Amino acid sequence: MVVIIPAGPRALAGLHEAAYSLTGREREVVNFVARGYSTRQISAAQFISKSTVQNHFSPIFEKVGIRSRRELVKRLFLDSMMLHG
């Protein structure tokens, strides 16, 4: 038997990340943002400075075509959910 179910938001987010050609570190930052981490929390978790975390946002936003963290979460996760809702 084969059961087909819609992909969840996390799986779809991975596809979106690949489609936008995000680097490994950019994908990590995106995943932390999706979990609600602040810049300080991402910095501590990745052992990088807060300014380095901030520096990762510029190319992420440019690649995805957005201007804020809120738009990032919406684009990568909520839009995916709406496709299957």
Backbone as XML, in Angstrom:
<?xml version="1.0"?>
<chain id="A" units="angstrom">
  <residue number="1" name="MET">
    <atom name="N" x="0.838" y="-1.160" z="0.000"/>
    <atom name="CA" x="0.000" y="0.000" z="0.000"/>
    <atom name="C" x="0.895" y="1.239" z="0.000"/>
  </residue>
  <residue number="2" name="VAL">
    <atom name="N" x="0.503" y="2.226" z="-0.762"/>
    <atom name="CA" x="1.203" y="3.504" z="-0.800"/>
    <atom name="C" x="0.232" y="4.573" z="-0.330"/>
  </residue>
  <residue number="3" name="VAL">
    <atom name="N" x="0.685" y="5.344" z="0.637"/>
    <atom name="CA" x="-0.138" y="6.425" z="1.162"/>
    <atom name="C" x="0.556" y="7.737" z="0.821"/>
  </residue>
  <residue number="4" name="ILE">
    <atom name="N" x="-0.170" y="8.623" z="0.213"/>
    <atom name="CA" x="0.389" y="9.920" z="-0.158"/>
    <atom name="C" x="-0.274" y="10.984" z="0.698"/>
  </residue>
  <residue number="5" name="ILE">
    <atom name="N" x="0.572" y="11.748" z="1.399"/>
    <atom name="CA" x="0.061" y="12.836" z="2.215"/>
    <atom name="C" x="0.801" y="14.114" z="1.816"/>
  </residue>
  <residue number="6" name="PRO">
    <atom name="N" x="0.192" y="15.261" z="2.032"/>
    <atom name="CA" x="0.872" y="16.513" z="1.710"/>
    <atom name="C" x="2.116" y="16.686" z="2.577"/>
  </residue>
  <residue number="7" name="ALA">
    <atom name="N" x="3.144" y="17.274" z="1.988"/>
    <atom name="CA" x="4.351" y="17.564" z="2.749"/>
    <atom name="C" x="4.039" y="18.629" z="3.784"/>
  </residue>
  <residue number="8" name="GLY">
    <atom name="N" x="4.666" y="18.492" z="4.948"/>
    <atom name="CA" x="4.485" y="19.478" z="5.996"/>
    <atom name="C" x="5.281" y="20.746" z="5.721"/>
  </residue>
  <residue number="9" name="PRO">
    <atom name="N" x="5.042" y="21.788" z="6.504"/>
    <atom name="CA" x="5.721" y="23.060" z="6.285"/>
    <atom name="C" x="7.244" y="22.965" z="6.351"/>
  </residue>
  <residue number="10" name="ARG">
    <atom name="N" x="7.784" y="22.141" z="7.253"/>
    <atom name="CA" x="9.242" y="22.012" z="7.357"/>
    <atom name="C" x="9.839" y="21.414" z="6.090"/>
  </residue>
  <residue number="11" name="ALA">
    <atom name="N" x="9.213" y="20.392" z="5.559"/>
    <atom name="CA" x="9.724" y="19.778" z="4.329"/>
    <atom name="C" x="9.636" y="20.759" z="3.165"/>
  </residue>
  <residue number="12" name="LEU">
    <atom name="N" x="8.530" y="21.467" z="3.088"/>
    <atom name="CA" x="8.376" y="22.455" z="2.019"/>
    <atom name="C" x="9.348" y="23.608" z="2.186"/>
  </residue>
  <residue number="13" name="ALA">
    <atom name="N" x="9.639" y="23.972" z="3.432"/>
    <atom name="CA" x="10.609" y="25.045" z="3.673"/>
    <atom name="C" x="11.968" y="24.653" z="3.116"/>
  </residue>
  <residue number="14" name="GLY">
    <atom name="N" x="12.337" y="23.392" z="3.287"/>
    <atom name="CA" x="13.604" y="22.924" z="2.734"/>
    <atom name="C" x="13.647" y="23.048" z="1.222"/>
  </residue>
  <residue number="15" name="LEU">
    <atom name="N" x="12.531" y="22.761" z="0.578"/>
    <atom name="CA" x="12.461" y="22.919" z="-0.877"/>
    <atom name="C" x="12.576" y="24.380" z="-1.282"/>
  </residue>
  <residue number="16" name="HIS">
    <atom name="N" x="11.911" y="25.245" z="-0.531"/>
    <atom name="CA" x="12.003" y="26.678" z="-0.817"/>
    <atom name="C" x="13.436" y="27.166" z="-0.632"/>
  </residue>
  <residue number="17" name="GLU">
    <atom name="N" x="14.082" y="26.711" z="0.451"/>
    <atom name="CA" x="15.458" y="27.124" z="0.708"/>
    <atom name="C" x="16.365" y="26.723" z="-0.448"/>
  </residue>
  <residue number="18" name="ALA">
    <atom name="N" x="16.188" y="25.528" z="-0.960"/>
    <atom name="CA" x="16.993" y="25.072" z="-2.098"/>
    <atom name="C" x="16.674" y="25.901" z="-3.337"/>
  </residue>
  <residue number="19" name="ALA">
    <atom name="N" x="15.404" y="26.210" z="-3.533"/>
    <atom name="CA" x="15.002" y="26.981" z="-4.707"/>
    <atom name="C" x="15.607" y="28.379" z="-4.696"/>
  </residue>
  <residue number="20" name="TYR">
    <atom name="N" x="15.816" y="28.935" z="-3.509"/>
    <atom name="CA" x="16.387" y="30.273" z="-3.407"/>
    <atom name="C" x="17.918" y="30.252" z="-3.362"/>
  </residue>
  <residue number="21" name="SER">
    <atom name="N" x="18.518" y="29.089" z="-3.464"/>
    <atom name="CA" x="19.983" y="28.935" z="-3.460"/>
    <atom name="C" x="20.634" y="29.503" z="-2.202"/>
  </residue>
  <residue number="22" name="LEU">
    <atom name="N" x="20.032" y="29.234" z="-1.063"/>
    <atom name="CA" x="20.629" y="29.680" z="0.192"/>
    <atom name="C" x="21.823" y="28.806" z="0.529"/>
  </residue>
  <residue number="23" name="THR">
    <atom name="N" x="22.846" y="29.433" z="1.105"/>
    <atom name="CA" x="24.020" y="28.682" z="1.540"/>
    <atom name="C" x="23.663" y="27.874" z="2.782"/>
  </residue>
  <residue number="24" name="GLY">
    <atom name="N" x="24.541" y="27.001" z="3.182"/>
    <atom name="CA" x="24.317" y="26.199" z="4.386"/>
    <atom name="C" x="24.089" y="27.067" z="5.611"/>
  </residue>
  <residue number="25" name="ARG">
    <atom name="N" x="24.927" y="28.084" z="5.799"/>
    <atom name="CA" x="24.786" y="28.963" z="6.961"/>
    <atom name="C" x="23.487" y="29.767" z="6.872"/>
  </residue>
  <residue number="26" name="GLU">
    <atom name="N" x="23.127" y="30.205" z="5.673"/>
    <atom name="CA" x="21.869" y="30.931" z="5.504"/>
    <atom name="C" x="20.684" y="30.042" z="5.849"/>
  </residue>
  <residue number="27" name="ARG">
    <atom name="N" x="20.734" y="28.776" z="5.448"/>
    <atom name="CA" x="19.654" y="27.839" z="5.798"/>
    <atom name="C" x="19.567" y="27.668" z="7.307"/>
  </residue>
  <residue number="28" name="GLU">
    <atom name="N" x="20.717" y="27.595" z="7.976"/>
    <atom name="CA" x="20.717" y="27.467" z="9.439"/>
    <atom name="C" x="20.061" y="28.683" z="10.075"/>
  </residue>
  <residue number="29" name="VAL">
    <atom name="N" x="20.426" y="29.869" z="9.613"/>
    <atom name="CA" x="19.842" y="31.098" z="10.149"/>
    <atom name="C" x="18.328" y="31.108" z="9.911"/>
  </residue>
  <residue number="30" name="VAL">
    <atom name="N" x="17.898" y="30.733" z="8.719"/>
    <atom name="CA" x="16.472" y="30.686" z="8.406"/>
    <atom name="C" x="15.751" y="29.728" z="9.351"/>
  </residue>
  <residue number="31" name="ASN">
    <atom name="N" x="16.333" y="28.583" z="9.605"/>
    <atom name="CA" x="15.694" y="27.614" z="10.491"/>
    <atom name="C" x="15.583" y="28.142" z="11.917"/>
  </residue>
  <residue number="32" name="PHE">
    <atom name="N" x="16.604" y="28.870" z="12.381"/>
    <atom name="CA" x="16.520" y="29.484" z="13.714"/>
    <atom name="C" x="15.426" y="30.544" z="13.750"/>
  </residue>
  <residue number="33" name="VAL">
    <atom name="N" x="15.333" y="31.352" z="12.716"/>
    <atom name="CA" x="14.287" y="32.380" z="12.639"/>
    <atom name="C" x="12.916" y="31.719" z="12.671"/>
  </residue>
  <residue number="34" name="ALA">
    <atom name="N" x="12.767" y="30.636" z="11.944"/>
    <atom name="CA" x="11.482" y="29.928" z="11.893"/>
    <atom name="C" x="11.075" y="29.393" z="13.262"/>
  </residue>
  <residue number="35" name="ARG">
    <atom name="N" x="12.063" y="29.105" z="14.087"/>
    <atom name="CA" x="11.781" y="28.612" z="15.449"/>
    <atom name="C" x="11.636" y="29.754" z="16.444"/>
  </residue>
  <residue number="36" name="GLY">
    <atom name="N" x="11.720" y="31.005" z="15.944"/>
    <atom name="CA" x="11.485" y="32.151" z="16.812"/>
    <atom name="C" x="12.699" y="32.662" z="17.561"/>
  </residue>
  <residue number="37" name="TYR">
    <atom name="N" x="13.907" y="32.232" z="17.159"/>
    <atom name="CA" x="15.117" y="32.685" z="17.840"/>
    <atom name="C" x="15.385" y="34.161" z="17.535"/>
  </residue>
  <residue number="38" name="SER">
    <atom name="N" x="15.880" y="34.877" z="18.529"/>
    <atom name="CA" x="16.314" y="36.258" z="18.342"/>
    <atom name="C" x="17.729" y="36.246" z="17.763"/>
  </residue>
  <residue number="39" name="THR">
    <atom name="N" x="18.182" y="37.411" z="17.342"/>
    <atom name="CA" x="19.559" y="37.528" z="16.840"/>
    <atom name="C" x="20.546" y="37.061" z="17.909"/>
  </residue>
  <residue number="40" name="ARG">
    <atom name="N" x="20.321" y="37.469" z="19.145"/>
    <atom name="CA" x="21.210" y="37.070" z="20.242"/>
    <atom name="C" x="21.222" y="35.546" z="20.419"/>
  </residue>
  <residue number="41" name="GLN">
    <atom name="N" x="20.055" y="34.918" z="20.347"/>
    <atom name="CA" x="19.971" y="33.467" z="20.505"/>
    <atom name="C" x="20.651" y="32.736" z="19.347"/>
  </residue>
  <residue number="42" name="ILE">
    <atom name="N" x="20.481" y="33.239" z="18.128"/>
    <atom name="CA" x="21.148" y="32.632" z="16.968"/>
    <atom name="C" x="22.652" y="32.769" z="17.130"/>
  </residue>
  <residue number="43" name="SER">
    <atom name="N" x="23.090" y="33.939" z="17.559"/>
    <atom name="CA" x="24.507" y="34.211" z="17.777"/>
    <atom name="C" x="25.102" y="33.209" z="18.763"/>
  </residue>
  <residue number="44" name="ALA">
    <atom name="N" x="24.423" y="33.012" z="19.879"/>
    <atom name="CA" x="24.910" y="32.081" z="20.905"/>
    <atom name="C" x="24.911" y="30.640" z="20.408"/>
  </residue>
  <residue number="45" name="ALA">
    <atom name="N" x="23.859" y="30.255" z="19.699"/>
    <atom name="CA" x="23.743" y="28.878" z="19.210"/>
    <atom name="C" x="24.784" y="28.545" z="18.149"/>
  </residue>
  <residue number="46" name="GLN">
    <atom name="N" x="25.148" y="29.543" z="17.327"/>
    <atom name="CA" x="26.076" y="29.317" z="16.221"/>
    <atom name="C" x="27.509" y="29.747" z="16.548"/>
  </residue>
  <residue number="47" name="PHE">
    <atom name="N" x="27.715" y="30.314" z="17.754"/>
    <atom name="CA" x="29.040" y="30.782" z="18.166"/>
    <atom name="C" x="29.600" y="31.809" z="17.193"/>
  </residue>
  <residue number="48" name="ILE">
    <atom name="N" x="28.721" y="32.746" z="16.788"/>
    <atom name="CA" x="29.121" y="33.848" z="15.920"/>
    <atom name="C" x="28.594" y="35.144" z="16.539"/>
  </residue>
  <residue number="49" name="SER">
    <atom name="N" x="29.138" y="36.265" z="16.129"/>
    <atom name="CA" x="28.703" y="37.536" z="16.697"/>
    <atom name="C" x="27.311" y="37.912" z="16.186"/>
  </residue>
  <residue number="50" name="LYS">
    <atom name="N" x="26.656" y="38.807" z="16.944"/>
    <atom name="CA" x="25.340" y="39.283" z="16.525"/>
    <atom name="C" x="25.433" y="40.010" z="15.187"/>
  </residue>
  <residue number="51" name="SER">
    <atom name="N" x="26.525" y="40.747" z="14.975"/>
    <atom name="CA" x="26.658" y="41.461" z="13.697"/>
    <atom name="C" x="26.824" y="40.479" z="12.538"/>
  </residue>
  <residue number="52" name="THR">
    <atom name="N" x="27.475" y="39.344" z="12.774"/>
    <atom name="CA" x="27.593" y="38.323" z="11.727"/>
    <atom name="C" x="26.230" y="37.736" z="11.406"/>
  </residue>
  <residue number="53" name="VAL">
    <atom name="N" x="25.428" y="37.505" z="12.437"/>
    <atom name="CA" x="24.058" y="37.016" z="12.206"/>
    <atom name="C" x="23.312" y="38.029" z="11.348"/>
  </residue>
  <residue number="54" name="GLN">
    <atom name="N" x="23.389" y="39.295" z="11.717"/>
    <atom name="CA" x="22.707" y="40.343" z="10.955"/>
    <atom name="C" x="23.203" y="40.381" z="9.511"/>
  </residue>
  <residue number="55" name="ASN">
    <atom name="N" x="24.505" y="40.171" z="9.323"/>
    <atom name="CA" x="25.078" y="40.183" z="7.971"/>
    <atom name="C" x="24.528" y="39.060" z="7.099"/>
  </residue>
  <residue number="56" name="HIS">
    <atom name="N" x="24.088" y="37.969" z="7.702"/>
    <atom name="CA" x="23.505" y="36.864" z="6.931"/>
    <atom name="C" x="22.117" y="37.224" z="6.393"/>
  </residue>
  <residue number="57" name="PHE">
    <atom name="N" x="21.424" y="38.147" z="7.061"/>
    <atom name="CA" x="20.063" y="38.475" z="6.644"/>
    <atom name="C" x="20.011" y="39.192" z="5.304"/>
  </residue>
  <residue number="58" name="SER">
    <atom name="N" x="20.955" y="40.047" z="5.030"/>
    <atom name="CA" x="20.911" y="40.820" z="3.786"/>
    <atom name="C" x="20.854" y="39.927" z="2.546"/>
  </residue>
  <residue number="59" name="PRO">
    <atom name="N" x="21.783" y="38.957" z="2.386"/>
    <atom name="CA" x="21.683" y="38.091" z="1.201"/>
    <atom name="C" x="20.461" y="37.172" z="1.231"/>
  </residue>
  <residue number="60" name="ILE">
    <atom name="N" x="20.033" y="36.750" z="2.421"/>
    <atom name="CA" x="18.828" y="35.921" z="2.521"/>
    <atom name="C" x="17.632" y="36.714" z="2.005"/>
  </residue>
  <residue number="61" name="PHE">
    <atom name="N" x="17.473" y="37.934" z="2.519"/>
    <atom name="CA" x="16.343" y="38.767" z="2.108"/>
    <atom name="C" x="16.387" y="39.037" z="0.614"/>
  </residue>
  <residue number="62" name="GLU">
    <atom name="N" x="17.591" y="39.316" z="0.097"/>
    <atom name="CA" x="17.722" y="39.601" z="-1.333"/>
    <atom name="C" x="17.351" y="38.390" z="-2.182"/>
  </residue>
  <residue number="63" name="LYS">
    <atom name="N" x="17.846" y="37.210" z="-1.799"/>
    <atom name="CA" x="17.568" y="35.988" z="-2.568"/>
    <atom name="C" x="16.091" y="35.628" z="-2.553"/>
  </residue>
  <residue number="64" name="VAL">
    <atom name="N" x="15.452" y="35.841" z="-1.407"/>
    <atom name="CA" x="14.051" y="35.459" z="-1.259"/>
    <atom name="C" x="13.117" y="36.566" z="-1.767"/>
  </residue>
  <residue number="65" name="GLY">
    <atom name="N" x="13.635" y="37.781" z="-1.882"/>
    <atom name="CA" x="12.830" y="38.882" z="-2.381"/>
    <atom name="C" x="11.929" y="39.507" z="-1.331"/>
  </residue>
  <residue number="66" name="ILE">
    <atom name="N" x="12.449" y="39.601" z="-0.106"/>
    <atom name="CA" x="11.670" y="40.156" z="0.995"/>
    <atom name="C" x="12.532" y="41.170" z="1.754"/>
  </residue>
  <residue number="67" name="ARG">
    <atom name="N" x="11.936" y="41.811" z="2.817"/>
    <atom name="CA" x="12.669" y="42.830" z="3.553"/>
    <atom name="C" x="12.685" y="42.658" z="5.059"/>
  </residue>
  <residue number="68" name="SER">
    <atom name="N" x="12.053" y="41.606" z="5.578"/>
    <atom name="CA" x="11.999" y="41.451" z="7.034"/>
    <atom name="C" x="11.925" y="39.978" z="7.422"/>
  </residue>
  <residue number="69" name="ARG">
    <atom name="N" x="12.192" y="39.729" z="8.689"/>
    <atom name="CA" x="12.074" y="38.361" z="9.215"/>
    <atom name="C" x="10.639" y="37.863" z="9.102"/>
  </residue>
  <residue number="70" name="ARG">
    <atom name="N" x="9.707" y="38.739" z="9.377"/>
    <atom name="CA" x="8.296" y="38.351" z="9.304"/>
    <atom name="C" x="7.942" y="37.890" z="7.892"/>
  </residue>
  <residue number="71" name="GLU">
    <atom name="N" x="8.387" y="38.648" z="6.903"/>
    <atom name="CA" x="8.139" y="38.257" z="5.513"/>
    <atom name="C" x="8.848" y="36.944" z="5.187"/>
  </residue>
  <residue number="72" name="LEU">
    <atom name="N" x="10.018" y="36.736" z="5.762"/>
    <atom name="CA" x="10.765" y="35.500" z="5.526"/>
    <atom name="C" x="9.970" y="34.292" z="6.008"/>
  </residue>
  <residue number="73" name="VAL">
    <atom name="N" x="9.490" y="34.371" z="7.227"/>
    <atom name="CA" x="8.710" y="33.254" z="7.777"/>
    <atom name="C" x="7.453" y="33.038" z="6.944"/>
  </residue>
  <residue number="74" name="LYS">
    <atom name="N" x="6.798" y="34.127" z="6.584"/>
    <atom name="CA" x="5.587" y="34.005" z="5.771"/>
    <atom name="C" x="5.900" y="33.350" z="4.440"/>
  </residue>
  <residue number="75" name="ARG">
    <atom name="N" x="6.941" y="33.808" z="3.767"/>
    <atom name="CA" x="7.274" y="33.292" z="2.442"/>
    <atom name="C" x="7.643" y="31.808" z="2.494"/>
  </residue>
  <residue number="76" name="LEU">
    <atom name="N" x="8.480" y="31.431" z="3.428"/>
    <atom name="CA" x="8.989" y="30.057" z="3.443"/>
    <atom name="C" x="8.058" y="29.054" z="4.094"/>
  </residue>
  <residue number="77" name="PHE">
    <atom name="N" x="7.222" y="29.500" z="5.020"/>
    <atom name="CA" x="6.417" y="28.550" z="5.770"/>
    <atom name="C" x="4.920" y="28.737" z="5.575"/>
  </residue>
  <residue number="78" name="LEU">
    <atom name="N" x="4.417" y="29.907" z="5.804"/>
    <atom name="CA" x="2.969" y="30.100" z="5.726"/>
    <atom name="C" x="2.442" y="29.968" z="4.307"/>
  </residue>
  <residue number="79" name="ASP">
    <atom name="N" x="3.180" y="30.482" z="3.321"/>
    <atom name="CA" x="2.736" y="30.314" z="1.931"/>
    <atom name="C" x="2.636" y="28.840" z="1.574"/>
  </residue>
  <residue number="80" name="SER">
    <atom name="N" x="3.563" y="28.040" z="2.075"/>
    <atom name="CA" x="3.548" y="26.604" z="1.810"/>
    <atom name="C" x="2.287" y="25.960" z="2.408"/>
  </residue>
  <residue number="81" name="MET">
    <atom name="N" x="1.934" y="26.389" z="3.602"/>
    <atom name="CA" x="0.758" y="25.828" z="4.250"/>
    <atom name="C" x="-0.505" y="26.202" z="3.483"/>
  </residue>
  <residue number="82" name="MET">
    <atom name="N" x="-0.553" y="27.405" z="2.937"/>
    <atom name="CA" x="-1.733" y="27.861" z="2.209"/>
    <atom name="C" x="-1.917" y="27.082" z="0.904"/>
  </residue>
  <residue number="83" name="LEU">
    <atom name="N" x="-0.817" y="26.616" z="0.327"/>
    <atom name="CA" x="-0.925" y="25.834" z="-0.895"/>
    <atom name="C" x="-1.667" y="24.530" z="-0.658"/>
  </residue>
  <residue number="84" name="HIS">
    <atom name="N" x="-1.576" y="24.019" z="0.567"/>
    <atom name="CA" x="-2.180" y="22.725" z="0.881"/>
    <atom name="C" x="-3.405" y="22.855" z="1.776"/>
  </residue>
  <residue number="85" name="GLY">
    <atom name="N" x="-3.821" y="24.073" z="2.057"/>
    <atom name="CA" x="-4.928" y="24.302" z="3.002"/>
    <atom name="C" x="-6.259" y="24.291" z="2.398"/>
  </residue>
</chain>
